[in-house]
Amino acid sequence: MPNNWWQPTPIIDEHDRFLIVRDDLVPGGSKMRFLPYLVQDAKEIVFGGPFCGGAPYALSVWGQRTNTKITLFYAKRTDLHQRQKKALQNGATIYQVPYGYMSNVQSKAKRYAAENNALFLPLGFDVPQASAPFIQQMQNVRNMVGNVDQVWAATGSGMLARCLGEAFYPTPVHGVIVGLSSRNQKQNYPSNVTLHKYPKDFSWSSKFNTPFPSCGNYDRKAWELCTKLSQGKVLFWNVLG
């Protein structure tokens, strides 16, 4: 596939000793760099995920720009998160699942997809065909920035840290776990990847100051630990504002 609005040249900002990949400037964020390879010409895409997740929002952007039907499942909550509101504004359909443990949300989404002949995507869009195009994009960034001492990023499903580990090997890659530790630990990581568990729950939103737009449930938490624990020249991958 040729370069398009969903695969622009990465923008790298410099802040003290940090180089920041500004994928918050990409419509839909980092996942848009490989999402088109997964969805192809699907007429309807179904996803079940966390209320503040970047993946369902990325799908809503894709749906808006390609006229694809996007159906999202979430655990029921009293007030919609800003990303859920934006997904609605982009034309996505939202179903709120009572007693919405993630396993129940996923089950309802899978059933709907099967009944409606729609494409179901798993958490994090973590499927084999996503890795190769994502790693290629990361290698392009590596060529742009040259040598760094460490790479840092938030990780929800574990896919981002795993792909960064492969793209930047043998440079040390540090992933800050903001999702389920059990899910991250199931990944087969390259030997240069180290994981750090953020000390507070996923639903807690960090207020730590960042020099770029970031989400308090995801990237902001990783930036917080990165600034405290990292050493040397660091590349920080900001997935979505």
Contacts in CASP RR format, 6 or more apart in sequence:
PFRMAT RR
TARGET T0000
AUTHOR 0000-0000-0000
METHOD contacts of the structure
MODEL  1
MPNNWWQPTPIIDEHDRFLIVRDDLVPGGSKMRFLPYLVQDAKEIVFGGP
FCGGAPYALSVWGQRTNTKITLFYAKRTDLHQRQKKALQNGATIYQVPYG
YMSNVQSKAKRYAAENNALFLPLGFDVPQASAPFIQQMQNVRNMVGNVDQ
VWAATGSGMLARCLGEAFYPTPVHGVIVGLSSRNQKQNYPSNVTLHKYPK
DFSWSSKFNTPFPSCGNYDRKAWELCTKLSQGKVLFWNVLG
1 7 0 8 1.000
1 36 0 8 1.000
1 37 0 8 1.000
3 9 0 8 1.000
4 36 0 8 1.000
5 27 0 8 1.000
5 65 0 8 1.000
6 26 0 8 1.000
6 27 0 8 1.000
6 28 0 8 1.000
6 32 0 8 1.000
6 33 0 8 1.000
6 35 0 8 1.000
6 36 0 8 1.000
6 62 0 8 1.000
7 32 0 8 1.000
7 33 0 8 1.000
7 36 0 8 1.000
7 137 0 8 1.000
8 26 0 8 1.000
10 21 0 8 1.000
10 22 0 8 1.000
10 23 0 8 1.000
10 137 0 8 1.000
10 140 0 8 1.000
10 141 0 8 1.000
10 144 0 8 1.000
11 21 0 8 1.000
11 22 0 8 1.000
11 25 0 8 1.000
12 19 0 8 1.000
12 20 0 8 1.000
12 21 0 8 1.000
12 22 0 8 1.000
12 141 0 8 1.000
12 144 0 8 1.000
12 145 0 8 1.000
13 19 0 8 1.000
13 20 0 8 1.000
13 22 0 8 1.000
13 211 0 8 1.000
13 212 0 8 1.000
14 20 0 8 1.000
15 211 0 8 1.000
15 212 0 8 1.000
17 232 0 8 1.000
17 233 0 8 1.000
17 234 0 8 1.000
18 226 0 8 1.000
18 234 0 8 1.000
18 235 0 8 1.000
18 236 0 8 1.000
19 145 0 8 1.000
19 148 0 8 1.000
19 233 0 8 1.000
19 234 0 8 1.000
19 235 0 8 1.000
19 236 0 8 1.000
20 211 0 8 1.000
20 212 0 8 1.000
20 235 0 8 1.000
20 236 0 8 1.000
20 238 0 8 1.000
21 30 0 8 1.000
21 141 0 8 1.000
21 235 0 8 1.000
21 236 0 8 1.000
21 237 0 8 1.000
21 238 0 8 1.000
22 212 0 8 1.000
22 238 0 8 1.000
23 29 0 8 1.000
23 30 0 8 1.000
23 33 0 8 1.000
23 237 0 8 1.000
23 238 0 8 1.000
23 239 0 8 1.000
23 240 0 8 1.000
24 212 0 8 1.000
24 213 0 8 1.000
24 214 0 8 1.000
24 238 0 8 1.000
24 239 0 8 1.000
24 240 0 8 1.000
24 241 0 8 1.000
26 32 0 8 1.000
26 33 0 8 1.000
27 61 0 8 1.000
27 65 0 8 1.000
28 54 0 8 1.000
28 57 0 8 1.000
28 58 0 8 1.000
28 61 0 8 1.000
28 62 0 8 1.000
28 240 0 8 1.000
29 54 0 8 1.000
29 58 0 8 1.000
29 239 0 8 1.000
29 240 0 8 1.000
29 241 0 8 1.000
30 134 0 8 1.000
30 160 0 8 1.000
30 237 0 8 1.000
30 239 0 8 1.000
30 240 0 8 1.000
31 54 0 8 1.000
31 55 0 8 1.000
31 58 0 8 1.000
31 124 0 8 1.000
31 125 0 8 1.000
31 239 0 8 1.000
31 240 0 8 1.000
32 58 0 8 1.000
32 61 0 8 1.000
32 62 0 8 1.000
33 133 0 8 1.000
33 134 0 8 1.000
33 137 0 8 1.000
34 125 0 8 1.000
34 130 0 8 1.000
34 131 0 8 1.000
34 133 0 8 1.000
34 134 0 8 1.000
34 137 0 8 1.000
35 58 0 8 1.000
35 59 0 8 1.000
35 62 0 8 1.000
35 125 0 8 1.000
35 130 0 8 1.000
36 62 0 8 1.000
37 129 0 8 1.000
37 130 0 8 1.000
37 133 0 8 1.000
38 121 0 8 1.000
38 125 0 8 1.000
38 127 0 8 1.000
38 129 0 8 1.000
38 130 0 8 1.000
39 45 0 8 1.000
39 62 0 8 1.000
39 68 0 8 1.000
39 119 0 8 1.000
39 121 0 8 1.000
42 68 0 8 1.000
42 118 0 8 1.000
42 119 0 8 1.000
43 68 0 8 1.000
43 69 0 8 1.000
43 118 0 8 1.000
44 68 0 8 1.000
44 69 0 8 1.000
44 70 0 8 1.000
44 71 0 8 1.000
44 116 0 8 1.000
44 117 0 8 1.000
44 118 0 8 1.000
44 119 0 8 1.000
45 59 0 8 1.000
45 62 0 8 1.000
45 63 0 8 1.000
45 68 0 8 1.000
45 69 0 8 1.000
45 70 0 8 1.000
45 71 0 8 1.000
45 118 0 8 1.000
45 119 0 8 1.000
45 121 0 8 1.000
46 71 0 8 1.000
46 72 0 8 1.000
46 73 0 8 1.000
46 109 0 8 1.000
46 110 0 8 1.000
46 112 0 8 1.000
46 113 0 8 1.000
46 116 0 8 1.000
46 118 0 8 1.000
46 119 0 8 1.000
46 120 0 8 1.000
46 121 0 8 1.000
47 55 0 8 1.000
47 56 0 8 1.000
47 59 0 8 1.000
47 70 0 8 1.000
47 71 0 8 1.000
47 72 0 8 1.000
47 73 0 8 1.000
47 109 0 8 1.000
47 120 0 8 1.000
47 121 0 8 1.000
48 56 0 8 1.000
48 72 0 8 1.000
48 73 0 8 1.000
48 74 0 8 1.000
48 105 0 8 1.000
48 106 0 8 1.000
48 108 0 8 1.000
48 109 0 8 1.000
48 123 0 8 1.000
49 55 0 8 1.000
49 56 0 8 1.000
49 72 0 8 1.000
49 73 0 8 1.000
49 74 0 8 1.000
49 102 0 8 1.000
49 105 0 8 1.000
49 106 0 8 1.000
49 109 0 8 1.000
49 123 0 8 1.000
50 74 0 8 1.000
50 75 0 8 1.000
50 102 0 8 1.000
50 202 0 8 1.000
50 217 0 8 1.000
51 74 0 8 1.000
51 75 0 8 1.000
51 77 0 8 1.000
51 80 0 8 1.000
51 81 0 8 1.000
51 83 0 8 1.000
51 84 0 8 1.000
52 81 0 8 1.000
52 83 0 8 1.000
52 205 0 8 1.000
52 215 0 8 1.000
52 217 0 8 1.000
52 218 0 8 1.000
53 83 0 8 1.000
53 217 0 8 1.000
53 218 0 8 1.000
54 83 0 8 1.000
54 215 0 8 1.000
54 218 0 8 1.000
54 239 0 8 1.000
54 240 0 8 1.000
55 121 0 8 1.000
55 123 0 8 1.000
55 124 0 8 1.000
55 125 0 8 1.000
56 70 0 8 1.000
56 72 0 8 1.000
56 74 0 8 1.000
56 83 0 8 1.000
56 84 0 8 1.000
56 87 0 8 1.000
56 92 0 8 1.000
57 83 0 8 1.000
57 86 0 8 1.000
57 87 0 8 1.000
57 90 0 8 1.000
57 240 0 8 1.000
58 240 0 8 1.000
59 70 0 8 1.000
59 72 0 8 1.000
59 87 0 8 1.000
59 92 0 8 1.000
59 121 0 8 1.000
60 70 0 8 1.000
60 72 0 8 1.000
60 86 0 8 1.000
60 87 0 8 1.000
60 88 0 8 1.000
60 90 0 8 1.000
60 91 0 8 1.000
60 92 0 8 1.000
61 90 0 8 1.000
62 68 0 8 1.000
62 70 0 8 1.000
63 69 0 8 1.000
63 70 0 8 1.000
63 90 0 8 1.000
63 91 0 8 1.000
63 92 0 8 1.000
64 90 0 8 1.000
64 91 0 8 1.000
69 93 0 8 1.000
69 118 0 8 1.000
70 87 0 8 1.000
70 90 0 8 1.000
70 91 0 8 1.000
70 92 0 8 1.000
70 93 0 8 1.000
71 92 0 8 1.000
71 93 0 8 1.000
71 95 0 8 1.000
71 109 0 8 1.000
71 112 0 8 1.000
71 116 0 8 1.000
71 118 0 8 1.000
72 84 0 8 1.000
72 87 0 8 1.000
72 92 0 8 1.000
72 93 0 8 1.000
72 94 0 8 1.000
72 95 0 8 1.000
73 94 0 8 1.000
73 95 0 8 1.000
73 96 0 8 1.000
73 97 0 8 1.000
73 105 0 8 1.000
73 106 0 8 1.000
73 108 0 8 1.000
73 109 0 8 1.000
73 112 0 8 1.000
74 84 0 8 1.000
74 94 0 8 1.000
74 95 0 8 1.000
74 96 0 8 1.000
74 97 0 8 1.000
74 105 0 8 1.000
75 96 0 8 1.000
75 97 0 8 1.000
75 100 0 8 1.000
75 101 0 8 1.000
75 102 0 8 1.000
75 104 0 8 1.000
75 105 0 8 1.000
76 96 0 8 1.000
76 97 0 8 1.000
76 98 0 8 1.000
76 99 0 8 1.000
76 100 0 8 1.000
77 96 0 8 1.000
80 88 0 8 1.000
80 94 0 8 1.000
83 215 0 8 1.000
84 94 0 8 1.000
87 94 0 8 1.000
88 94 0 8 1.000
95 108 0 8 1.000
95 112 0 8 1.000
97 104 0 8 1.000
97 105 0 8 1.000
97 108 0 8 1.000
102 123 0 8 1.000
102 180 0 8 1.000
106 122 0 8 1.000
106 123 0 8 1.000
109 120 0 8 1.000
110 120 0 8 1.000
112 118 0 8 1.000
113 119 0 8 1.000
113 120 0 8 1.000
114 120 0 8 1.000
121 127 0 8 1.000
123 157 0 8 1.000
123 183 0 8 1.000
124 156 0 8 1.000
124 157 0 8 1.000
124 159 0 8 1.000
125 159 0 8 1.000
126 157 0 8 1.000
126 158 0 8 1.000
126 159 0 8 1.000
130 159 0 8 1.000
131 159 0 8 1.000
131 162 0 8 1.000
131 163 0 8 1.000
131 166 0 8 1.000
134 159 0 8 1.000
134 163 0 8 1.000
135 163 0 8 1.000
135 166 0 8 1.000
135 167 0 8 1.000
138 163 0 8 1.000
138 164 0 8 1.000
138 167 0 8 1.000
138 168 0 8 1.000
139 167 0 8 1.000
141 167 0 8 1.000
141 235 0 8 1.000
142 167 0 8 1.000
142 168 0 8 1.000
145 235 0 8 1.000
147 171 0 8 1.000
147 233 0 8 1.000
148 168 0 8 1.000
148 171 0 8 1.000
148 233 0 8 1.000
148 234 0 8 1.000
148 235 0 8 1.000
149 171 0 8 1.000
149 172 0 8 1.000
149 231 0 8 1.000
149 232 0 8 1.000
149 233 0 8 1.000
149 234 0 8 1.000
150 171 0 8 1.000
150 172 0 8 1.000
150 173 0 8 1.000
150 174 0 8 1.000
150 230 0 8 1.000
150 231 0 8 1.000
150 232 0 8 1.000
150 233 0 8 1.000
150 234 0 8 1.000
150 235 0 8 1.000
151 164 0 8 1.000
151 165 0 8 1.000
151 168 0 8 1.000
151 171 0 8 1.000
151 172 0 8 1.000
151 173 0 8 1.000
151 174 0 8 1.000
151 234 0 8 1.000
151 235 0 8 1.000
151 236 0 8 1.000
151 237 0 8 1.000
152 173 0 8 1.000
152 174 0 8 1.000
152 175 0 8 1.000
152 176 0 8 1.000
152 222 0 8 1.000
152 223 0 8 1.000
152 225 0 8 1.000
152 226 0 8 1.000
152 230 0 8 1.000
152 234 0 8 1.000
152 235 0 8 1.000
152 236 0 8 1.000
152 237 0 8 1.000
153 160 0 8 1.000
153 161 0 8 1.000
153 164 0 8 1.000
153 173 0 8 1.000
153 174 0 8 1.000
153 175 0 8 1.000
153 176 0 8 1.000
153 219 0 8 1.000
153 222 0 8 1.000
153 236 0 8 1.000
153 237 0 8 1.000
153 239 0 8 1.000
154 160 0 8 1.000
154 175 0 8 1.000
154 176 0 8 1.000
154 178 0 8 1.000
154 218 0 8 1.000
154 219 0 8 1.000
154 221 0 8 1.000
154 222 0 8 1.000
154 239 0 8 1.000
155 161 0 8 1.000
155 175 0 8 1.000
155 176 0 8 1.000
155 177 0 8 1.000
155 178 0 8 1.000
155 179 0 8 1.000
155 184 0 8 1.000
155 195 0 8 1.000
155 222 0 8 1.000
156 177 0 8 1.000
156 178 0 8 1.000
156 179 0 8 1.000
156 180 0 8 1.000
156 183 0 8 1.000
156 184 0 8 1.000
156 218 0 8 1.000
157 179 0 8 1.000
157 183 0 8 1.000
157 184 0 8 1.000
158 177 0 8 1.000
158 183 0 8 1.000
158 184 0 8 1.000
158 187 0 8 1.000
159 187 0 8 1.000
160 175 0 8 1.000
160 237 0 8 1.000
160 239 0 8 1.000
161 173 0 8 1.000
161 175 0 8 1.000
161 184 0 8 1.000
161 187 0 8 1.000
161 189 0 8 1.000
161 193 0 8 1.000
161 195 0 8 1.000
162 187 0 8 1.000
162 188 0 8 1.000
162 189 0 8 1.000
162 190 0 8 1.000
162 193 0 8 1.000
164 173 0 8 1.000
164 175 0 8 1.000
164 193 0 8 1.000
164 237 0 8 1.000
165 171 0 8 1.000
165 173 0 8 1.000
165 189 0 8 1.000
165 190 0 8 1.000
165 192 0 8 1.000
165 193 0 8 1.000
166 190 0 8 1.000
168 192 0 8 1.000
168 235 0 8 1.000
169 190 0 8 1.000
169 192 0 8 1.000
170 191 0 8 1.000
170 192 0 8 1.000
171 192 0 8 1.000
172 192 0 8 1.000
172 194 0 8 1.000
173 190 0 8 1.000
173 192 0 8 1.000
173 193 0 8 1.000
173 194 0 8 1.000
174 193 0 8 1.000
174 194 0 8 1.000
174 195 0 8 1.000
174 196 0 8 1.000
174 226 0 8 1.000
174 229 0 8 1.000
174 230 0 8 1.000
175 193 0 8 1.000
175 194 0 8 1.000
175 195 0 8 1.000
175 196 0 8 1.000
175 222 0 8 1.000
176 195 0 8 1.000
176 196 0 8 1.000
176 197 0 8 1.000
176 198 0 8 1.000
176 221 0 8 1.000
176 222 0 8 1.000
176 225 0 8 1.000
176 226 0 8 1.000
177 184 0 8 1.000
177 195 0 8 1.000
177 196 0 8 1.000
177 197 0 8 1.000
177 198 0 8 1.000
178 198 0 8 1.000
178 202 0 8 1.000
178 217 0 8 1.000
178 218 0 8 1.000
178 221 0 8 1.000
178 222 0 8 1.000
179 202 0 8 1.000
180 202 0 8 1.000
181 197 0 8 1.000
184 195 0 8 1.000
185 195 0 8 1.000
189 195 0 8 1.000
196 225 0 8 1.000
196 229 0 8 1.000
198 221 0 8 1.000
198 222 0 8 1.000
198 224 0 8 1.000
198 225 0 8 1.000
200 206 0 8 1.000
200 221 0 8 1.000
202 217 0 8 1.000
203 217 0 8 1.000
204 217 0 8 1.000
205 215 0 8 1.000
205 216 0 8 1.000
205 217 0 8 1.000
205 220 0 8 1.000
206 216 0 8 1.000
206 217 0 8 1.000
206 220 0 8 1.000
206 221 0 8 1.000
206 224 0 8 1.000
207 216 0 8 1.000
207 220 0 8 1.000
208 220 0 8 1.000
208 221 0 8 1.000
208 223 0 8 1.000
208 224 0 8 1.000
210 219 0 8 1.000
210 220 0 8 1.000
210 223 0 8 1.000
212 238 0 8 1.000
212 241 0 8 1.000
213 238 0 8 1.000
213 241 0 8 1.000
214 220 0 8 1.000
214 223 0 8 1.000
214 238 0 8 1.000
214 241 0 8 1.000
215 240 0 8 1.000
215 241 0 8 1.000
218 239 0 8 1.000
218 240 0 8 1.000
219 238 0 8 1.000
219 239 0 8 1.000
219 240 0 8 1.000
219 241 0 8 1.000
222 236 0 8 1.000
223 236 0 8 1.000
223 238 0 8 1.000
226 234 0 8 1.000
226 236 0 8 1.000
END
